[in-house]
């Protein structure tokens, strides 16, 4: 089962935020995240809040749209005239297991109740097996303008280790359909570091990505999360744990191949062609405001962070009873805000303002070739990206 939610203070049943969270709210960029927690099967490495059909009451998936609309209306009541919505990201799970018209209806609910930016980025995640030319065309004509396909690897042997079930041929077919439907901003997710994966496997996957001629890639190092099927296999000795040195070599290879092909890293695990950075993810890393709709979804408004109940049925019931689905929340202290500012901004190629951290510490990190300073900003070197957690600890202690 997915991991437990963190603890925090109990929020009010109506979801009301403290006055301090609503100050200057119209001046800070605002986004929506919509969580669709349904999957056809569970991947062995996955620790997200997702559910397959046999874990749910038969009606729970069909209740998603009505509950999502209710939470969007709740957001409107609480935040009022917030700044125009800059991005909407539909994630999961596998959002495209829902009919395209339901995703469109959720987007329309946001548009009908909030002012939206004329350049609003609207993304949905998708499994290559869960789309068609017709569904993609419907999404595009309704205003979705970005798709992120979960590919993970182009090697069948690696997909087998990860318990991925999609047909590799469908990746190429889905990309072609998306282009035919009018999408010109496409991304794929890769995972590197699976047990048994070789450097050559990673090189093959990156080359296949480049052959697709799309604009963005997220490449994440495999993390063996407690409680997952993968974790149980590693603990039992059925498969080997990922090798840190080999993971670093794979990251270097990915970064070099993408750099040579004209892609630029803008966040540790993300590369894009010029102007195709994920605006929604940049809002997260810059700690802007967002509302997370859906079971287990997290939200952040001006230093107040909260997270919804985890189970889809509980989320639906709370909203049907005109209650906030928030499970718990926390108020970030100034010290926590500063630590997160350093941690999040350091992940970005744009880095930190030099004045945000002690200059003597920076000089030591420069000497160790972990960071570099340009135009009064501190950013990670490629070596520093591999040791980002260490660098953050140095800068925040």
Buried (B, 14 or more C-beta within 10 A) or exposed (E): EBBEBEEBEEBEEEBEBBEEBBEEBBEBBBBBBBBBBBBEEBBBBBBBBBBEEEBBEEEBBEBBBEBBBBBBBBBBEBBEEBBBBBBBBBBBBBBBBBEBBBBBBBBBBBBEBBEBBEEBBBBBBBBBBBBBBEBBBBBBEBBBBBBBBBBBBBBEEBBBBBBBBBEBEBBBBBBEBBBEBEBEBBBBBBBBBBBEBEEEBBBBBBEBBBEBEBBBBBBBBBEBBEEBEBBEBBEEEEBEBBEEEBBBBBBBBBBEBBEEEEBBBBBBBBBBBEEBBBBBBBBBBBBBBBBBBBBBBBBBBBBBBBBBBBBBBBBBBBBEEEBBBBBBBBBBEEEEEBBBBBBBBBBBBBBBEBEBBEEEBBEEBBEBEBBBBEEEBBBBBBBBBBBBEEBBEBBBE
